[in-house]
Amino acid sequence: MRYLKYGIAAAVVSLAAASVAAVAAEGNPVVDRKAVMQSVGAAAGLGGGMMKGEIAYTPAAGKAAIATMNAAGHTFGALFPDGSDVAADTTAAPKIWEDRAGFEAELAKFSGAAHAAAAASGKEGPADIEAFKASFAPILGTCKSCHEGYRVK
Ligand code: HEC
């Protein structure tokens, strides 16, 4: 059962990554940034599940979760062009466009933690769950403050 769960979670991450690639071609920044965040959510679910012991840890899965976060850190900031604040289906807060420097600072915390985790994860991924936690927990620690400041429910 544990391995079954792991397989599902890993499939979710790769599906999310594939959907990011697919929508990126359409060039709709709202669709794109939501897809990036969905991949971040899937990676958080996989990584968080392994940290809680609900999903069996493997270095490859740890590496995949970190790589998804790192990729999101590279692409997310470019998906908030002027005019994309008024879309009906966005939960991005107007504050992103009013205080871009503050938003970029939140993004830098996320992408910095993800980049450090990727650099530490090596070729095979973090060797054990303790090594994974040390890298992944700081990434998870950056979600809340950005959402509280720059997202509306
Ligand atoms: C730099 C700011 C920032 C950080 C850091 C961040 N998010 Fe987000 N997130 C956003 C914004 C802005 C949206 C709303 C995007 C929209 O609706 O246009 C969002 C939306 C989401 C969504 C909903 C996507 C959808 O389909 O509408 C999920 C899930 C999500 N974030 C998960 C996370 C998780 C998990 C983390 C931490 C690992 C995280 N986010 C870190 C800014 C951030």
Boltz pocket constraint, residues with backbone or C-beta under 6 A from the ligand:
constraints:
  - pocket:
      binder: B
      contacts: [[A, 30], [A, 33], [A, 34], [A, 35], [A, 37], [A, 38], [A, 40], [A, 41], [A, 44], [A, 89], [A, 90], [A, 91], [A, 92], [A, 93], [A, 103], [A, 106], [A, 107], [A, 108], [A, 110], [A, 139], [A, 140], [A, 142], [A, 143], [A, 144], [A, 146], [A, 147], [A, 150], [A, 151]]
      max_distance: 6.0
